[in-house]
């Protein structure tokens, strides 16, 4: 049970835009670590493919990820939760 006034507290009080609010949950340091870890895994997987396979655009695209792609990916998960699309039936 919640008691007392419901209010925005701490650093969240200073967040004026949705982007500023979002950055309270995912800091630049966290995003950099996610990108670095993801790219290390992608690089490891890429080493298992032949150069011919990697250069043939019809078969696959296995490139390193970016900060923007990670933000978009997290956003998709967030949207799925908002739309209650997490049930796999």
N, C-alpha and C positions, 0 to 999 in steps of 0.2 A: 504494500500500500504506500502511496506517495502522500507525504504530509508536508505542509508548508507551501509557500508560493512556488509556482512553476515559472522559471525564468531562465534566460540564457545567461550562462556564467563564464568566467575566465576568458580565454582567448577568443571564444566563440562570439563574445559581445562585439569584437572589432571586425568580424567578418561581415562585409557589406554586400558581397556578391556570392552567387552559388559557387563560383570557382574558389573564392577565398574560404568558404565553408568546407569545400571538398579537400582543400589543402591541409586542413586540420587533421584529417584522417590519413592522408597520403602525403608525406613530406617529400621534398626533392631528394633527400638522402635515401628514403625508402624506394622511390621510383628508380633511382640510379642503381641501387642494389638489385632490384627485380630485373632491370634491363641487362645488367652485367651477368647475372646468374642465368637468365634465359639465353643470352648470346653464347655463354660458355657451353650450355647444353646443345644449342643448335650447332655450334662448331664441332662438338664431339660427334653428333649424328652425321654431319656433312662429311667427316673424314671416312665414314663407312661407305660412301657412294663414290663411284668412279667419276673421273673428270668429264667423261662423255655424258654421263647421266646428269651431272650438274649443269652442263652447258646447253643441254637440250631443253629449251623452254616449253616444248609440248609435253614433256614428261613430268616435270616438277619445277617448283620454285622454292628453294630453301635458302633464304637470305636471313641476314641478321635483323633483329627487331630494333625498334626505336622507342623512345620515351612516349611519343604520340600514339604509337600502336598499343603500347601497354595501357595507357590511359583509356583508349577506346575499348580495349578488351575488358578492363575493369568496369567501365561504363555499361557494357553489354550485360555483364552479370548483375549489376545494380538494376538495370531496366527490367531484366527477367524477374528479379525479386519484387519490384514494384508492381509488375503486371501479373504476379503469381504464376509464372510459367515454369516453376521449378519442379512440378509434378510430372514424372515420366510414367505415363500409363500405356 
